[in-house]
């Protein structure tokens, strides 16, 4: 299951991230988005997801949300 399919306001553990771009992978790692970390989807609007990660909130697009397996 990916973040796109996640229930709102429920904590999940990141199982894997499948990104081909090294820069994007590094960016996500710097945010704290890596395997084993807790993540939750706070809201969805059109093509974006607001996620809670490490006591911070980030807005990511649905394409990026599909690469994060929970």
Phi and psi in radians as a Rosetta constraint file:
Dihedral C 1 N 2 CA 2 C 2 CIRCULARHARMONIC -1.900 0.35
Dihedral N 2 CA 2 C 2 N 3 CIRCULARHARMONIC 3.052 0.35
Dihedral C 2 N 3 CA 3 C 3 CIRCULARHARMONIC -1.085 0.35
Dihedral N 3 CA 3 C 3 N 4 CIRCULARHARMONIC -0.463 0.35
Dihedral C 3 N 4 CA 4 C 4 CIRCULARHARMONIC -1.105 0.35
Dihedral N 4 CA 4 C 4 N 5 CIRCULARHARMONIC -0.551 0.35
Dihedral C 4 N 5 CA 5 C 5 CIRCULARHARMONIC -1.619 0.35
Dihedral N 5 CA 5 C 5 N 6 CIRCULARHARMONIC -0.065 0.35
Dihedral C 5 N 6 CA 6 C 6 CIRCULARHARMONIC -1.220 0.35
Dihedral N 6 CA 6 C 6 N 7 CIRCULARHARMONIC 2.585 0.35
Dihedral C 6 N 7 CA 7 C 7 CIRCULARHARMONIC -1.287 0.35
Dihedral N 7 CA 7 C 7 N 8 CIRCULARHARMONIC 2.584 0.35
Dihedral C 7 N 8 CA 8 C 8 CIRCULARHARMONIC -1.221 0.35
Dihedral N 8 CA 8 C 8 N 9 CIRCULARHARMONIC 2.506 0.35
Dihedral C 8 N 9 CA 9 C 9 CIRCULARHARMONIC 1.021 0.35
Dihedral N 9 CA 9 C 9 N 10 CIRCULARHARMONIC 0.500 0.35
Dihedral C 9 N 10 CA 10 C 10 CIRCULARHARMONIC -2.046 0.35
Dihedral N 10 CA 10 C 10 N 11 CIRCULARHARMONIC 2.329 0.35
Dihedral C 10 N 11 CA 11 C 11 CIRCULARHARMONIC -1.340 0.35
Dihedral N 11 CA 11 C 11 N 12 CIRCULARHARMONIC 2.390 0.35
Dihedral C 11 N 12 CA 12 C 12 CIRCULARHARMONIC -2.296 0.35
Dihedral N 12 CA 12 C 12 N 13 CIRCULARHARMONIC 2.799 0.35
Dihedral C 12 N 13 CA 13 C 13 CIRCULARHARMONIC -1.832 0.35
Dihedral N 13 CA 13 C 13 N 14 CIRCULARHARMONIC 2.319 0.35
Dihedral C 13 N 14 CA 14 C 14 CIRCULARHARMONIC -1.246 0.35
Dihedral N 14 CA 14 C 14 N 15 CIRCULARHARMONIC 2.162 0.35
Dihedral C 14 N 15 CA 15 C 15 CIRCULARHARMONIC -1.615 0.35
Dihedral N 15 CA 15 C 15 N 16 CIRCULARHARMONIC -0.697 0.35
Dihedral C 15 N 16 CA 16 C 16 CIRCULARHARMONIC -2.830 0.35
Dihedral N 16 CA 16 C 16 N 17 CIRCULARHARMONIC 2.798 0.35
Dihedral C 16 N 17 CA 17 C 17 CIRCULARHARMONIC -2.284 0.35
Dihedral N 17 CA 17 C 17 N 18 CIRCULARHARMONIC 2.104 0.35
Dihedral C 17 N 18 CA 18 C 18 CIRCULARHARMONIC -1.945 0.35
Dihedral N 18 CA 18 C 18 N 19 CIRCULARHARMONIC 1.491 0.35
Dihedral C 18 N 19 CA 19 C 19 CIRCULARHARMONIC -2.070 0.35
Dihedral N 19 CA 19 C 19 N 20 CIRCULARHARMONIC 2.274 0.35
Dihedral C 19 N 20 CA 20 C 20 CIRCULARHARMONIC -1.444 0.35
Dihedral N 20 CA 20 C 20 N 21 CIRCULARHARMONIC -0.426 0.35
Dihedral C 20 N 21 CA 21 C 21 CIRCULARHARMONIC -1.485 0.35
Dihedral N 21 CA 21 C 21 N 22 CIRCULARHARMONIC 2.101 0.35
Dihedral C 21 N 22 CA 22 C 22 CIRCULARHARMONIC -1.112 0.35
Dihedral N 22 CA 22 C 22 N 23 CIRCULARHARMONIC -0.646 0.35
Dihedral C 22 N 23 CA 23 C 23 CIRCULARHARMONIC -1.125 0.35
Dihedral N 23 CA 23 C 23 N 24 CIRCULARHARMONIC -0.720 0.35
Dihedral C 23 N 24 CA 24 C 24 CIRCULARHARMONIC -1.186 0.35
Dihedral N 24 CA 24 C 24 N 25 CIRCULARHARMONIC -0.681 0.35
Dihedral C 24 N 25 CA 25 C 25 CIRCULARHARMONIC -1.090 0.35
Dihedral N 25 CA 25 C 25 N 26 CIRCULARHARMONIC -0.748 0.35
Dihedral C 25 N 26 CA 26 C 26 CIRCULARHARMONIC -1.121 0.35
Dihedral N 26 CA 26 C 26 N 27 CIRCULARHARMONIC -0.721 0.35
Dihedral C 26 N 27 CA 27 C 27 CIRCULARHARMONIC -1.050 0.35
Dihedral N 27 CA 27 C 27 N 28 CIRCULARHARMONIC -0.830 0.35
Dihedral C 27 N 28 CA 28 C 28 CIRCULARHARMONIC -1.101 0.35
Dihedral N 28 CA 28 C 28 N 29 CIRCULARHARMONIC -0.685 0.35
Dihedral C 28 N 29 CA 29 C 29 CIRCULARHARMONIC -1.104 0.35
Dihedral N 29 CA 29 C 29 N 30 CIRCULARHARMONIC -0.690 0.35
Dihedral C 29 N 30 CA 30 C 30 CIRCULARHARMONIC -1.158 0.35
Dihedral N 30 CA 30 C 30 N 31 CIRCULARHARMONIC -0.501 0.35
Dihedral C 30 N 31 CA 31 C 31 CIRCULARHARMONIC -1.292 0.35
Dihedral N 31 CA 31 C 31 N 32 CIRCULARHARMONIC -0.323 0.35
Dihedral C 31 N 32 CA 32 C 32 CIRCULARHARMONIC 1.768 0.35
Dihedral N 32 CA 32 C 32 N 33 CIRCULARHARMONIC 0.241 0.35
Dihedral C 32 N 33 CA 33 C 33 CIRCULARHARMONIC -1.648 0.35
Dihedral N 33 CA 33 C 33 N 34 CIRCULARHARMONIC 1.665 0.35
Dihedral C 33 N 34 CA 34 C 34 CIRCULARHARMONIC -2.622 0.35
Dihedral N 34 CA 34 C 34 N 35 CIRCULARHARMONIC 2.930 0.35
Dihedral C 34 N 35 CA 35 C 35 CIRCULARHARMONIC -0.954 0.35
Dihedral N 35 CA 35 C 35 N 36 CIRCULARHARMONIC 2.314 0.35
Dihedral C 35 N 36 CA 36 C 36 CIRCULARHARMONIC 1.636 0.35
Dihedral N 36 CA 36 C 36 N 37 CIRCULARHARMONIC -0.179 0.35
Dihedral C 36 N 37 CA 37 C 37 CIRCULARHARMONIC -1.458 0.35
Dihedral N 37 CA 37 C 37 N 38 CIRCULARHARMONIC 2.607 0.35
Dihedral C 37 N 38 CA 38 C 38 CIRCULARHARMONIC -1.415 0.35
Dihedral N 38 CA 38 C 38 N 39 CIRCULARHARMONIC 2.449 0.35
Dihedral C 38 N 39 CA 39 C 39 CIRCULARHARMONIC -2.562 0.35
Dihedral N 39 CA 39 C 39 N 40 CIRCULARHARMONIC 2.626 0.35
Dihedral C 39 N 40 CA 40 C 40 CIRCULARHARMONIC -2.492 0.35
Dihedral N 40 CA 40 C 40 N 41 CIRCULARHARMONIC 2.544 0.35
Dihedral C 40 N 41 CA 41 C 41 CIRCULARHARMONIC -1.638 0.35
Dihedral N 41 CA 41 C 41 N 42 CIRCULARHARMONIC 2.091 0.35
Dihedral C 41 N 42 CA 42 C 42 CIRCULARHARMONIC -1.494 0.35
Dihedral N 42 CA 42 C 42 N 43 CIRCULARHARMONIC -0.753 0.35
Dihedral C 42 N 43 CA 43 C 43 CIRCULARHARMONIC -2.754 0.35
Dihedral N 43 CA 43 C 43 N 44 CIRCULARHARMONIC 2.854 0.35
Dihedral C 43 N 44 CA 44 C 44 CIRCULARHARMONIC -2.261 0.35
Dihedral N 44 CA 44 C 44 N 45 CIRCULARHARMONIC 2.352 0.35
Dihedral C 44 N 45 CA 45 C 45 CIRCULARHARMONIC -2.432 0.35
Dihedral N 45 CA 45 C 45 N 46 CIRCULARHARMONIC 2.083 0.35
Dihedral C 45 N 46 CA 46 C 46 CIRCULARHARMONIC 0.828 0.35
Dihedral N 46 CA 46 C 46 N 47 CIRCULARHARMONIC -1.858 0.35
Dihedral C 46 N 47 CA 47 C 47 CIRCULARHARMONIC -1.858 0.35
Dihedral N 47 CA 47 C 47 N 48 CIRCULARHARMONIC 0.347 0.35
Dihedral C 47 N 48 CA 48 C 48 CIRCULARHARMONIC -2.235 0.35
Dihedral N 48 CA 48 C 48 N 49 CIRCULARHARMONIC 2.718 0.35
Dihedral C 48 N 49 CA 49 C 49 CIRCULARHARMONIC -2.224 0.35
Dihedral N 49 CA 49 C 49 N 50 CIRCULARHARMONIC 2.399 0.35
Dihedral C 49 N 50 CA 50 C 50 CIRCULARHARMONIC -1.733 0.35
Dihedral N 50 CA 50 C 50 N 51 CIRCULARHARMONIC 2.158 0.35
Dihedral C 50 N 51 CA 51 C 51 CIRCULARHARMONIC -2.030 0.35
Dihedral N 51 CA 51 C 51 N 52 CIRCULARHARMONIC 2.650 0.35
Dihedral C 51 N 52 CA 52 C 52 CIRCULARHARMONIC -1.880 0.35
Dihedral N 52 CA 52 C 52 N 53 CIRCULARHARMONIC 2.184 0.35
Dihedral C 52 N 53 CA 53 C 53 CIRCULARHARMONIC -2.572 0.35
Dihedral N 53 CA 53 C 53 N 54 CIRCULARHARMONIC 2.099 0.35
Dihedral C 53 N 54 CA 54 C 54 CIRCULARHARMONIC 0.954 0.35
Dihedral N 54 CA 54 C 54 N 55 CIRCULARHARMONIC 0.872 0.35
Dihedral C 54 N 55 CA 55 C 55 CIRCULARHARMONIC 1.063 0.35
Dihedral N 55 CA 55 C 55 N 56 CIRCULARHARMONIC 0.438 0.35
Dihedral C 55 N 56 CA 56 C 56 CIRCULARHARMONIC -2.369 0.35
Dihedral N 56 CA 56 C 56 N 57 CIRCULARHARMONIC 2.794 0.35
Dihedral C 56 N 57 CA 57 C 57 CIRCULARHARMONIC -2.039 0.35
Dihedral N 57 CA 57 C 57 N 58 CIRCULARHARMONIC 2.411 0.35
Dihedral C 57 N 58 CA 58 C 58 CIRCULARHARMONIC -2.328 0.35
Dihedral N 58 CA 58 C 58 N 59 CIRCULARHARMONIC 2.604 0.35
Dihedral C 58 N 59 CA 59 C 59 CIRCULARHARMONIC -1.832 0.35
Dihedral N 59 CA 59 C 59 N 60 CIRCULARHARMONIC 2.104 0.35
Dihedral C 59 N 60 CA 60 C 60 CIRCULARHARMONIC -2.187 0.35
Dihedral N 60 CA 60 C 60 N 61 CIRCULARHARMONIC 2.716 0.35
Dihedral C 60 N 61 CA 61 C 61 CIRCULARHARMONIC -1.446 0.35
Dihedral N 61 CA 61 C 61 N 62 CIRCULARHARMONIC 2.868 0.35
Dihedral C 61 N 62 CA 62 C 62 CIRCULARHARMONIC -1.108 0.35
Dihedral N 62 CA 62 C 62 N 63 CIRCULARHARMONIC -0.570 0.35
Dihedral C 62 N 63 CA 63 C 63 CIRCULARHARMONIC -1.099 0.35
Dihedral N 63 CA 63 C 63 N 64 CIRCULARHARMONIC -0.733 0.35
Dihedral C 63 N 64 CA 64 C 64 CIRCULARHARMONIC -1.225 0.35
Dihedral N 64 CA 64 C 64 N 65 CIRCULARHARMONIC -0.653 0.35
Dihedral C 64 N 65 CA 65 C 65 CIRCULARHARMONIC -1.094 0.35
Dihedral N 65 CA 65 C 65 N 66 CIRCULARHARMONIC -0.547 0.35
Dihedral C 65 N 66 CA 66 C 66 CIRCULARHARMONIC -1.236 0.35
Dihedral N 66 CA 66 C 66 N 67 CIRCULARHARMONIC -0.335 0.35
Dihedral C 66 N 67 CA 67 C 67 CIRCULARHARMONIC -1.479 0.35
Dihedral N 67 CA 67 C 67 N 68 CIRCULARHARMONIC -0.193 0.35
Dihedral C 67 N 68 CA 68 C 68 CIRCULARHARMONIC -1.754 0.35
Dihedral N 68 CA 68 C 68 N 69 CIRCULARHARMONIC 1.966 0.35
Dihedral C 68 N 69 CA 69 C 69 CIRCULARHARMONIC -1.636 0.35
Dihedral N 69 CA 69 C 69 N 70 CIRCULARHARMONIC 2.317 0.35
